Amino acid sequence: MTLFGRTLDGQEIAALVFMLTALVFWIFVYRGERGWARWFTRWEADRKARREAELAIGHKTDAPRGPWG
């Protein structure tokens, strides 16, 4: 196989395939991590909005609970 005028042997082709496979793997990992961060940011914003809505209504979120207060 010739790439940019250089003849590649089996070991160089295998290394090239491995590096391309690693690149594809890391692209998928990055996409998953970015999706997780996006989900967490959205969840945190929704949680904050719910808490602020409860406080605006007048509910006490730190009220004693249970039979012993």
Order of alpha helices (4+ residues) and beta strands (2+ residues): beta-beta-alpha
